[in-house]
Amino acid sequence: MEISMDNSPVNEGNVVVIYRQLLQQWNKRNAAGFAGLFTENGTLIGFDGSQINGRKEIYAVLDEIFTHHPTAGYVSIVNEVRMLAPGSAMLLAAAGMVGEGHTDITPAVNAIQTLVVTAENNQPRIALFQNTPAAYHGRPELVGQLSADLRLALVEYLSEVPNR
C-alpha cells in the first residue's frame, strides 16, 4: 500500500498511525490511551457486537475489562485506507490475537477491523472502530490463509510486546 502524506490532519499516513496507536494502547491495556484516540462521541463496536458510545464510556468499559481480564494482544495487517471526503477516511485491516504467554495467534478470534477517522480540534480522531469476527463460515481455506498472513506479522508484535 502506498501511503501519501499531506497537511490535512486526516490523510492516509495519519490514519495508519492512529490505527497503530489504537492497537498499541489495547496491547498495553491502557484504557485512557485507547479512549483518548476517539472523538468525544466516537463509537466502538466490539467483537461480540457490543456498542460503546462516547470517549467516557469507552474508557469506563475498557478500564473494567483491562482491570479484570488478561486480554490478548492484537497483531494486524492494514489492507486499505480509503479517503471518504476531505477530512474523513476509512481503514480496513485484518487482525489476529495472541494470548498472554503465547507466541501464536488464535484463528478462532481473527477479525476484520474497520476504522473511520475524522478531524476533531484539527487532530485525527476515531469516529468508529468496529471489530468483526472473520469466521468465513464454510470456507476454512480463507481462515487458514488469513491466519498464515497474520503469522507473518507476529515477528514485529513479539518484538514490541516481549512480556505478553
LOLUM-665636 format. One record per atom (N, C-alpha, C): residue in three letters; atom name; x, y, z. Coordinates in nm, 3 decimals, padded with zeros to 5 digits, always signed. Atoms other than C-alpha are relative to their C-alpha. Layout:
<atoms>
  kekol  gugu       xx       yy       zz
    ALA    CA        X        Y        Z
...
</atoms>
This chain:
<atoms>
  kekol  gugu       xx       yy       zz
    MET     N  +00.084  -00.116  +00.000
    MET    CA  +00.000  +00.000  +00.000
    MET     C  +00.089  +00.123  +00.000
    GLU     N  -00.074  -00.126  +00.006
    GLU    CA  +00.132  +00.342  -00.093
    GLU     C  -00.071  +00.099  +00.090
    ILE     N  +00.058  -00.096  -00.094
    ILE    CA  +00.079  +00.600  +00.180
    ILE     C  +00.044  +00.139  -00.038
    SER     N  -00.034  -00.139  +00.031
    SER    CA  +00.058  +00.964  +00.086
    SER     C  -00.020  +00.085  +00.124
    MET     N  +00.010  -00.092  -00.113
    MET    CA  +00.112  +01.242  +00.335
    MET     C  -00.038  +00.136  -00.055
    ASP     N  +00.027  -00.139  +00.034
    ASP    CA  -00.044  +01.586  +00.310
    ASP     C  -00.018  +00.075  +00.131
    ASN     N  +00.007  -00.082  -00.120
    ASN    CA  -00.106  +01.869  +00.554
    ASN     C  -00.131  -00.013  +00.077
    SER     N  +00.126  +00.021  -00.069
    SER    CA  -00.459  +01.764  +00.648
    SER     C  +00.023  -00.088  +00.123
    PRO     N  -00.015  +00.090  -00.115
    PRO    CA  -00.496  +01.610  +00.995
    PRO     C  -00.049  -00.142  -00.030
    VAL     N  +00.048  +00.132  +00.039
    VAL    CA  -00.675  +01.323  +00.821
    VAL     C  +00.051  -00.028  -00.141
    ASN     N  -00.055  +00.047  +00.127
    ASN    CA  -00.459  +01.174  +00.548
    ASN     C  +00.036  -00.147  +00.018
    GLU     N  -00.026  +00.144  -00.007
    GLU    CA  -00.360  +00.818  +00.467
    GLU     C  +00.104  -00.035  +00.105
    GLY     N  -00.106  +00.028  -00.098
    GLY    CA  -00.044  +00.830  +00.676
    GLY     C  -00.048  +00.014  +00.143
    ASN     N  +00.051  -00.023  -00.136
    ASN    CA  -00.216  +00.974  +00.984
    ASN     C  -00.103  -00.104  +00.040
    VAL     N  +00.101  +00.103  -00.030
    VAL    CA  -00.496  +00.718  +00.958
    VAL     C  +00.070  -00.129  +00.043
    VAL     N  -00.075  +00.120  -00.039
    VAL    CA  -00.247  +00.431  +00.969
    VAL     C  +00.065  +00.020  +00.137
    VAL     N  -00.064  -00.029  -00.129
    VAL    CA  -00.064  +00.598  +01.259
    VAL     C  -00.100  -00.012  +00.114
    ILE     N  +00.097  +00.005  -00.111
    ILE    CA  -00.379  +00.640  +01.470
    ILE     C  -00.051  -00.143  +00.020
    TYR     N  +00.039  +00.141  -00.014
    TYR    CA  -00.481  +00.279  +01.397
    TYR     C  +00.107  -00.076  +00.078
    ARG     N  -00.110  +00.068  -00.071
    ARG    CA  -00.139  +00.153  +01.510
    ARG     C  +00.002  +00.043  +00.147
    GLN     N  +00.005  -00.049  -00.138
    GLN    CA  -00.165  +00.373  +01.822
    GLN     C  -00.114  -00.067  +00.077
    LEU     N  +00.115  +00.064  -00.064
    LEU    CA  -00.508  +00.225  +01.897
    LEU     C  +00.036  -00.141  +00.045
    LEU     N  -00.037  +00.137  -00.035
    LEU    CA  -00.375  -00.130  +01.887
    LEU     C  +00.110  -00.004  +00.106
    GLN     N  -00.105  -00.006  -00.103
    GLN    CA  -00.067  -00.034  +02.090
    GLN     C  -00.062  +00.027  +00.137
    GLN     N  +00.064  -00.030  -00.128
    GLN    CA  -00.290  +00.113  +02.362
    GLN     C  -00.077  -00.122  +00.052
    TRP     N  +00.067  +00.124  -00.041
    TRP    CA  -00.500  -00.205  +02.364
    TRP     C  +00.103  -00.099  +00.053
    ASN     N  -00.101  +00.097  -00.039
    ASN    CA  -00.187  -00.419  +02.381
    ASN     C  +00.065  +00.035  +00.133
    LYS     N  -00.053  -00.045  -00.130
    LYS    CA  -00.063  -00.209  +02.677
    LYS     C  -00.107  -00.004  +00.109
    ARG     N  +00.115  -00.001  -00.092
    ARG    CA  -00.408  -00.243  +02.838
    ARG     C  -00.017  +00.138  +00.063
    ASN     N  +00.008  -00.140  -00.043
    ASN    CA  -00.425  +00.136  +02.859
    ASN     C  -00.135  +00.057  -00.044
    ALA     N  +00.135  -00.046  +00.034
    ALA    CA  -00.794  +00.231  +02.867
    ALA     C  -00.004  +00.149  -00.031
    ALA     N  +00.000  -00.146  +00.023
    ALA    CA  -00.726  +00.606  +02.890
    ALA     C  +00.064  +00.032  -00.135
    GLY     N  -00.066  -00.022  +00.127
    GLY    CA  -00.484  +00.597  +02.596
    GLY     C  -00.085  -00.044  -00.117
    PHE     N  +00.087  +00.053  +00.104
    PHE    CA  -00.725  +00.387  +02.389
    PHE     C  -00.117  +00.095  -00.022
    ALA     N  +00.118  -00.087  +00.011
    ALA    CA  -01.030  +00.603  +02.462
    ALA     C  +00.037  +00.139  -00.050
    GLY     N  -00.043  -00.134  +00.038
    GLY    CA  -00.833  +00.924  +02.410
    GLY     C  +00.020  +00.017  -00.149
    LEU     N  -00.017  -00.008  +00.145
    LEU    CA  -00.790  +00.840  +02.041
    LEU     C  -00.133  +00.020  -00.073
    PHE     N  +00.133  -00.013  +00.060
    PHE    CA  -01.167  +00.862  +01.980
    PHE     C  -00.049  +00.145  +00.004
    THR     N  +00.071  -00.128  -00.011
    THR    CA  -01.380  +01.166  +01.906
    THR     C  -00.082  -00.005  +00.128
    GLU     N  +00.080  -00.008  -00.123
    GLU    CA  -01.586  +01.285  +02.200
    GLU     C  -00.120  -00.095  -00.005
    ASN     N  +00.118  +00.086  +00.014
    ASN    CA  -01.888  +01.094  +02.064
    ASN     C  +00.029  -00.124  -00.086
    GLY     N  -00.039  +00.116  +00.080
    GLY    CA  -01.694  +00.810  +01.895
    GLY     C  -00.068  -00.128  +00.046
    THR     N  +00.066  +00.127  -00.027
    THR    CA  -01.829  +00.456  +01.880
    THR     C  +00.098  -00.115  -00.018
    LEU     N  -00.076  +00.124  +00.005
    LEU    CA  -01.660  +00.123  +01.950
    LEU     C  -00.100  -00.114  -00.007
    ILE     N  +00.083  +00.120  +00.010
    ILE    CA  -01.829  -00.195  +01.830
    ILE     C  +00.093  -00.118  +00.016
    GLY     N  -00.089  +00.109  -00.037
    GLY    CA  -01.668  -00.496  +01.991
    GLY     C  -00.026  -00.127  -00.079
    PHE     N  +00.002  +00.130  +00.067
    PHE    CA  -01.607  -00.848  +01.866
    PHE     C  -00.133  -00.072  +00.019
    ASP     N  +00.127  +00.067  -00.031
    ASP    CA  -01.928  -00.965  +02.033
    ASP     C  -00.121  +00.083  -00.040
    GLY     N  +00.111  -00.086  +00.042
    GLY    CA  -02.138  -00.683  +01.886
    GLY     C  -00.034  +00.109  +00.099
    SER     N  +00.025  -00.104  -00.099
    SER    CA  -02.131  -00.467  +02.199
    SER     C  +00.029  +00.137  -00.061
    GLN     N  -00.020  -00.135  +00.049
    GLN    CA  -02.171  -00.100  +02.112
    GLN     C  +00.026  +00.091  +00.119
    ILE     N  -00.039  -00.090  -00.109
    ILE    CA  -01.994  +00.152  +02.334
    ILE     C  +00.012  +00.139  -00.062
    ASN     N  +00.008  -00.132  +00.060
    ASN    CA  -02.064  +00.519  +02.268
    ASN     C  +00.063  +00.107  +00.088
    GLY     N  -00.061  -00.113  -00.069
    GLY    CA  -01.854  +00.817  +02.365
    GLY     C  +00.130  -00.037  +00.068
    ARG     N  -00.133  +00.020  -00.057
    ARG    CA  -01.499  +00.856  +02.489
    ARG     C  -00.007  -00.043  +00.146
    LYS     N  +00.008  +00.033  -00.143
    LYS    CA  -01.603  +00.842  +02.856
    LYS     C  -00.046  -00.143  +00.022
    GLU     N  +00.049  +00.137  -00.016
    GLU    CA  -01.798  +00.518  +02.818
    GLU     C  +00.103  -00.101  -00.051
    ILE     N  -00.105  +00.090  +00.051
    ILE    CA  -01.521  +00.360  +02.607
    ILE     C  +00.106  -00.018  +00.108
    TYR     N  -00.099  +00.010  -00.108
    TYR    CA  -01.276  +00.442  +02.886
    TYR     C  -00.053  -00.088  +00.114
    ALA     N  +00.054  +00.072  -00.116
    ALA    CA  -01.505  +00.309  +03.162
    ALA     C  -00.009  -00.151  -00.028
    VAL     N  +00.016  +00.142  +00.032
    VAL    CA  -01.580  -00.021  +02.985
    VAL     C  +00.137  -00.067  -00.013
    LEU     N  -00.131  +00.062  +00.018
    LEU    CA  -01.220  -00.087  +02.882
    LEU     C  +00.081  -00.003  +00.129
    ASP     N  -00.070  +00.002  -00.127
    ASP    CA  -01.083  +00.009  +03.222
    ASP     C  -00.045  -00.120  +00.083
    GLU     N  +00.055  +00.116  -00.072
    GLU    CA  -01.311  -00.253  +03.376
    GLU     C  +00.054  -00.130  -00.060
    ILE     N  -00.050  +00.121  +00.066
    ILE    CA  -01.206  -00.514  +03.118
    ILE     C  +00.148  -00.019  +00.030
    PHE     N  -00.145  +00.013  -00.020
    PHE    CA  -00.833  -00.442  +03.149
    PHE     C  +00.035  -00.029  +00.146
    THR     N  -00.025  +00.023  -00.142
    THR    CA  -00.853  -00.445  +03.530
    THR     C  -00.025  -00.145  +00.039
    HIS     N  +00.042  +00.132  -00.044
    HIS    CA  -01.019  -00.785  +03.549
    HIS     C  +00.030  -00.115  -00.096
    HIS     N  -00.023  +00.107  +00.098
    HIS    CA  -00.912  -00.977  +03.237
    HIS     C  +00.136  +00.018  -00.068
    PRO     N  -00.127  -00.007  +00.075
    PRO    CA  -00.574  -01.060  +03.079
    PRO     C  -00.028  -00.007  -00.151
    THR     N  +00.038  -00.003  +00.141
    THR    CA  -00.677  -00.951  +02.730
    THR     C  +00.116  -00.040  -00.091
    ALA     N  -00.099  +00.037  +00.101
    ALA    CA  -00.497  -01.092  +02.428
    ALA     C  +00.042  +00.125  -00.076
    GLY     N  -00.051  -00.113  +00.076
    GLY    CA  -00.285  -00.859  +02.215
    GLY     C  -00.032  -00.015  -00.148
    TYR     N  +00.030  -00.002  +00.143
    TYR    CA  -00.360  -00.758  +01.856
    TYR     C  +00.125  -00.005  -00.085
    VAL     N  -00.095  +00.001  +00.110
    VAL    CA  -00.148  -00.840  +01.553
    VAL     C  -00.084  +00.037  -00.122
    SER     N  +00.088  -00.044  +00.108
    SER    CA  -00.271  -00.670  +01.237
    SER     C  +00.072  +00.021  -00.132
    ILE     N  -00.044  -00.031  +00.136
    ILE    CA  -00.236  -00.613  +00.865
    ILE     C  -00.095  +00.105  -00.054
    VAL     N  +00.083  -00.102  +00.062
    VAL    CA  -00.362  -00.289  +00.713
    VAL     C  -00.017  -00.036  -00.147
    ASN     N  +00.030  +00.038  +00.138
    ASN    CA  -00.534  -00.376  +00.386
    ASN     C  -00.029  +00.120  -00.089
    GLU     N  +00.040  -00.113  +00.084
    GLU    CA  -00.664  -00.039  +00.268
    GLU     C  -00.030  +00.122  +00.086
    VAL     N  +00.046  -00.127  -00.055
    VAL    CA  -00.704  +00.325  +00.357
    VAL     C  -00.072  +00.070  -00.115
    ARG     N  +00.082  -00.063  +00.103
    ARG    CA  -00.980  +00.496  +00.165
    ARG     C  -00.045  +00.138  +00.049
    MET     N  +00.046  -00.135  -00.033
    MET    CA  -01.031  +00.871  +00.175
    MET     C  -00.146  +00.009  -00.041
    LEU     N  +00.143  -00.007  +00.027
    LEU    CA  -01.407  +00.927  +00.201
    LEU     C  -00.042  +00.137  -00.050
    ALA     N  +00.026  -00.140  +00.035
    ALA    CA  -01.416  +01.305  +00.175
    ALA     C  +00.110  +00.079  +00.069
    PRO     N  -00.102  -00.078  -00.072
    PRO    CA  -01.187  +01.588  +00.280
    PRO     C  -00.025  -00.006  +00.151
    GLY     N  +00.011  +00.006  -00.146
    GLY    CA  -01.121  +01.532  +00.650
    GLY     C  -00.058  -00.128  +00.055
    SER     N  +00.050  +00.128  -00.053
    SER    CA  -01.253  +01.175  +00.674
    SER     C  +00.054  -00.116  -00.085
    ALA     N  -00.057  +00.117  +00.066
    ALA    CA  -01.115  +00.832  +00.590
    ALA     C  -00.045  -00.127  +00.070
    MET     N  +00.032  +00.132  -00.054
    MET    CA  -01.179  +00.463  +00.642
    MET     C  +00.121  -00.090  -00.019
    LEU     N  -00.108  +00.097  +00.006
    LEU    CA  -00.919  +00.199  +00.719
    LEU     C  -00.061  -00.138  +00.015
    LEU     N  +00.040  +00.139  -00.010
    LEU    CA  -00.974  -00.173  +00.664
    LEU     C  +00.123  -00.082  +00.032
    ALA     N  -00.113  +00.081  -00.043
    ALA    CA  -00.749  -00.424  +00.837
    ALA     C  -00.047  -00.138  +00.042
    ALA     N  +00.023  +00.133  -00.056
    ALA    CA  -00.725  -00.787  +00.939
    ALA     C  +00.079  -00.008  +00.129
    ALA     N  -00.068  +00.008  -00.129
    ALA    CA  -00.634  -00.869  +01.297
    ALA     C  -00.013  -00.140  +00.058
    GLY     N  -00.001  +00.123  -00.076
    GLY    CA  -00.540  -01.170  +01.499
    GLY     C  +00.035  +00.034  +00.144
    MET     N  -00.030  -00.026  -00.140
    MET    CA  -00.494  -01.205  +01.872
    MET     C  +00.094  -00.106  +00.054
    VAL     N  -00.098  +00.086  -00.064
    VAL    CA  -00.210  -01.352  +02.076
    VAL     C  -00.026  +00.005  +00.150
    GLY     N  +00.029  +00.006  -00.142
    GLY    CA  -00.300  -01.467  +02.424
    GLY     C  +00.126  +00.018  +00.084
    GLU     N  -00.112  -00.021  -00.092
    GLU    CA  -00.082  -01.383  +02.722
    GLU     C  +00.077  -00.130  +00.017
    GLY     N  -00.085  +00.116  -00.014
    GLY    CA  +00.212  -01.621  +02.738
    GLY     C  +00.007  -00.088  -00.123
    HIS     N  +00.000  +00.078  +00.124
    HIS    CA  +00.150  -01.747  +02.384
    HIS     C  +00.084  +00.070  -00.107
    THR     N  -00.080  -00.057  +00.109
    THR    CA  +00.354  -01.695  +02.068
    THR     C  -00.066  -00.023  -00.136
    ASP     N  +00.071  +00.019  +00.125
    ASP    CA  +00.088  -01.773  +01.808
    ASP     C  -00.139  +00.062  +00.012
    ILE     N  +00.135  -00.055  -00.001
    ILE    CA  -00.245  -01.624  +01.708
    ILE     C  -00.100  -00.112  +00.026
    THR     N  +00.111  +00.092  -00.019
    THR    CA  -00.577  -01.788  +01.789
    THR     C  -00.097  +00.022  -00.117
    PRO     N  +00.081  -00.024  +00.120
    PRO    CA  -00.752  -01.827  +01.449
    PRO     C  -00.149  +00.019  +00.027
    ALA     N  +00.143  -00.013  -00.030
    ALA    CA  -01.096  -01.854  +01.612
    ALA     C  -00.042  +00.144  +00.031
    VAL     N  +00.034  -00.139  -00.030
    VAL    CA  -01.076  -01.485  +01.706
    VAL     C  +00.059  +00.098  -00.101
    ASN     N  -00.042  -00.091  +00.106
    ASN    CA  -00.935  -01.346  +01.381
    ASN     C  -00.116  +00.094  -00.031
    ALA     N  +00.104  -00.101  +00.023
    ALA    CA  -01.122  -01.030  +01.285
    ALA     C  +00.035  +00.088  -00.118
    ILE     N  -00.014  -00.108  +00.095
    ILE    CA  -01.176  -00.774  +01.018
    ILE     C  -00.034  +00.127  +00.076
    GLN     N  +00.021  -00.124  -00.075
    GLN    CA  -01.143  -00.425  +01.163
    GLN     C  -00.022  +00.115  -00.097
    THR     N  +00.031  -00.119  +00.076
    THR    CA  -01.292  -00.107  +01.027
    THR     C  +00.015  +00.120  +00.092
    LEU     N  -00.026  -00.122  -00.077
    LEU    CA  -01.181  +00.235  +01.146
    LEU     C  -00.042  +00.118  -00.087
    VAL     N  +00.035  -00.124  +00.068
    VAL    CA  -01.339  +00.566  +01.046
    VAL     C  +00.063  +00.113  +00.079
    VAL     N  -00.074  -00.109  -00.064
    VAL    CA  -01.124  +00.869  +01.119
    VAL     C  -00.050  +00.132  -00.056
    THR     N  +00.039  -00.135  +00.036
    THR    CA  -01.225  +01.234  +01.116
    THR     C  +00.086  +00.097  +00.079
    ALA     N  -00.077  -00.100  -00.074
    ALA    CA  -01.074  +01.558  +01.240
    ALA     C  -00.086  +00.056  +00.113
    GLU     N  +00.064  -00.066  -00.115
    GLU    CA  -01.162  +01.690  +01.586
    GLU     C  +00.106  +00.090  +00.061
    ASN     N  -00.097  -00.098  -00.047
    ASN    CA  -00.989  +02.007  +01.703
    ASN     C  +00.131  -00.008  -00.079
    ASN     N  -00.112  +00.006  +00.094
    ASN    CA  -00.762  +01.975  +01.399
    ASN     C  +00.096  -00.118  +00.025
    GLN     N  -00.076  +00.122  -00.025
    GLN    CA  -00.640  +01.630  +01.512
    GLN     C  -00.078  -00.120  -00.055
    PRO     N  +00.073  +00.119  +00.043
    PRO    CA  -00.720  +01.292  +01.360
    PRO     C  -00.052  -00.075  +00.123
    ARG     N  +00.061  +00.074  -00.109
    ARG    CA  -00.961  +01.108  +01.588
    ARG     C  -00.091  -00.107  -00.059
    ILE     N  +00.081  +00.113  +00.044
    ILE    CA  -01.152  +00.782  +01.560
    ILE     C  -00.147  +00.028  +00.027
    ALA     N  +00.145  -00.015  -00.014
    ALA    CA  -01.524  +00.822  +01.495
    ALA     C  -00.066  -00.136  +00.020
    LEU     N  +00.056  +00.135  -00.011
    LEU    CA  -01.587  +00.447  +01.465
    LEU     C  +00.112  -00.102  -00.010
    PHE     N  -00.087  +00.117  +00.009
    PHE    CA  -01.391  +00.131  +01.536
    PHE     C  -00.089  -00.122  +00.015
    GLN     N  +00.081  +00.122  -00.004
    GLN    CA  -01.562  -00.197  +01.452
    GLN     C  +00.090  -00.120  -00.021
    ASN     N  -00.079  +00.121  -00.002
    ASN    CA  -01.413  -00.538  +01.517
    ASN     C  -00.095  -00.117  -00.028
    THR     N  +00.094  +00.102  +00.044
    THR    CA  -01.599  -00.811  +01.323
    THR     C  +00.069  -00.136  -00.013
    PRO     N  -00.062  +00.132  +00.014
    PRO    CA  -01.525  -01.185  +01.353
    PRO     C  +00.021  -00.037  -00.147
    ALA     N  -00.030  +00.050  +00.135
    ALA    CA  -01.357  -01.327  +01.042
    ALA     C  -00.021  -00.151  -00.001
    ALA     N  +00.032  +00.142  -00.013
    ALA    CA  -01.535  -01.660  +01.074
    ALA     C  +00.003  -00.074  -00.133
    TYR     N  +00.001  +00.060  +00.134
    TYR    CA  -01.565  -01.725  +00.699
    TYR     C  -00.072  -00.135  +00.002
    HIS     N  +00.077  +00.124  -00.015
    HIS    CA  -01.836  -01.985  +00.765
    HIS     C  +00.002  -00.084  -00.128
    GLY     N  -00.003  +00.094  +00.111
    GLY    CA  -01.792  -02.288  +00.542
    GLY     C  +00.117  +00.018  -00.095
    ARG     N  -00.116  -00.024  +00.086
    ARG    CA  -01.466  -02.156  +00.395
    ARG     C  +00.129  -00.006  +00.082
    PRO     N  -00.117  +00.015  -00.086
    PRO    CA  -01.184  -02.296  +00.611
    PRO     C  +00.130  +00.043  -00.068
    GLU     N  -00.121  -00.042  +00.070
    GLU    CA  -00.928  -02.216  +00.340
    GLU     C  +00.025  +00.150  +00.020
    LEU     N  -00.017  -00.143  -00.025
    LEU    CA  -00.992  -01.843  +00.398
    LEU     C  +00.049  +00.026  +00.142
    VAL     N  -00.049  -00.010  -00.138
    VAL    CA  -00.943  -01.886  +00.774
    VAL     C  +00.148  -00.032  +00.003
    GLY     N  -00.140  +00.042  +00.005
    GLY    CA  -00.617  -02.066  +00.702
    GLY     C  +00.089  +00.104  -00.066
    GLN     N  -00.080  -00.100  +00.069
    GLN    CA  -00.494  -01.802  +00.458
    GLN     C  +00.017  +00.125  +00.085
    LEU     N  -00.009  -00.119  -00.086
    LEU    CA  -00.577  -01.513  +00.691
    LEU     C  +00.093  -00.028  +00.118
    SER     N  -00.088  +00.035  -00.113
    SER    CA  -00.408  -01.692  +00.981
    SER     C  +00.146  -00.004  -00.043
    ALA     N  -00.137  +00.003  +00.050
    ALA    CA  -00.097  -01.754  +00.770
    ALA     C  +00.053  +00.141  -00.022
    ASP     N  -00.041  -00.140  +00.022
    ASP    CA  -00.085  -01.387  +00.668
    ASP     C  +00.028  +00.070  +00.133
    LEU     N  -00.018  -00.064  -00.131
    LEU    CA  -00.125  -01.275  +01.030
    LEU     C  +00.124  -00.052  +00.072
    ARG     N  -00.121  +00.054  -00.063
    ARG    CA  +00.152  -01.506  +01.145
    ARG     C  +00.126  +00.070  -00.049
    LEU     N  -00.115  -00.077  +00.050
    LEU    CA  +00.388  -01.307  +00.925
    LEU     C  +00.018  +00.131  +00.078
    ALA     N  -00.007  -00.123  -00.078
    ALA    CA  +00.305  -01.001  +01.136
    ALA     C  +00.040  -00.026  +00.145
    LEU     N  -00.032  +00.035  -00.138
    LEU    CA  +00.386  -01.188  +01.459
    LEU     C  +00.140  +00.045  +00.043
    VAL     N  -00.138  -00.033  -00.037
    VAL    CA  +00.759  -01.114  +01.450
    VAL     C  +00.007  +00.141  +00.056
    GLU     N  +00.002  -00.139  -00.048
    GLU    CA  +00.701  -00.739  +01.486
    GLU     C  -00.072  +00.010  +00.133
    TYR     N  +00.078  -00.004  -00.124
    TYR    CA  +00.437  -00.791  +01.754
    TYR     C  +00.082  -00.054  +00.117
    LEU     N  -00.074  +00.063  -00.110
    LEU    CA  +00.653  -01.024  +01.963
    LEU     C  +00.121  +00.083  +00.042
    SER     N  -00.111  -00.087  -00.036
    SER    CA  +00.943  -00.778  +01.949
    SER     C  -00.048  +00.123  +00.075
    GLU     N  +00.055  -00.118  -00.068
    GLU    CA  +00.716  -00.491  +02.065
    GLU     C  -00.053  -00.035  +00.139
    VAL     N  +00.065  +00.040  -00.125
    VAL    CA  +00.544  -00.685  +02.346
    VAL     C  +00.062  -00.130  +00.047
    PRO     N  -00.069  +00.124  -00.033
    PRO    CA  +00.805  -00.937  +02.466
    PRO     C  -00.051  -00.069  +00.125
    ASN     N  +00.042  +00.060  -00.128
    ASN    CA  +00.646  -00.996  +02.808
    ASN     C  -00.143  -00.048  +00.002
    ARG     N  +00.142  +00.041  +00.003
    ARG    CA  +00.298  -01.094  +02.693
    ARG     C  -00.013  -00.147  +00.013
</atoms>
